Amino acid sequence: MPNCKTVIGEPLVIAGRTLSLSRAIRAGDHVYLTGQIPMKNGVPMTDGSIEDQTRAVLDAITETLALAACARSDVVKAMIWLRDRADFAGFNAVYGEYFPIDPPARSAVVSELLVDCRVEIEVVAWRPLPGTAPQ
């Protein structure tokens, strides 16, 4: 039986500090990504439009999913945190570009974020492990 829990990717490092979390975890057929914030050259992206920041986050999510042999089309659930309600339209337009067909279930809230950025996105993907077919 394959390992039930596998760490995906290298630890996240921000401003030279290794964070005490995993980039992603595969548990059976599900892959859980840590909430992603917009990053540029290993530093939180505190400037730029909501569209720029959303693209940076979704590009990072795409890269992490690939490390787990997944694609955006495998995402079944997304959780969104926005710093400002007024950013929703710009966020939603970019999000739709990345999930144009059969988008995942999604929740979105407005909240103060721990890092001075405009958006954080967490996703869960479903992709059966190689050699295991859904029953």
Stockholm file with secondary structure:
# STOCKHOLM 1.0

chainA/1-135         MPNCKTVIGEPLVIAGRTLSLSRAIRAGDHVYLTGQIPMKNGVPMTDGSIEDQTRAVLDAITETLALAACARSDVVKAMIWLRDRADFAGFNAVYGEYFPIDPPARSAVVSELLVDCRVEIEVVAWRPLPGTAPQ
#=GR chainA/1-135 SS CCCSEEEESSCCEETTEECSSCSEEEETTEEEECCBCCEETTEECCSSCHHHHHHHHHHHHHHHHHHTTCCGGGEEEEEEEESCGGGHHHHHHHHHHHSCSSCCEEEEEECCCSSSSSEEEEEEEECCCTTCCCC
#=GC SS_cons         CCCSEEEESSCCEETTEECSSCSEEEETTEEEECCBCCEETTEECCSSCHHHHHHHHHHHHHHHHHHTTCCGGGEEEEEEEESCGGGHHHHHHHHHHHSCSSCCEEEEEECCCSSSSSEEEEEEEECCCTTCCCC
//
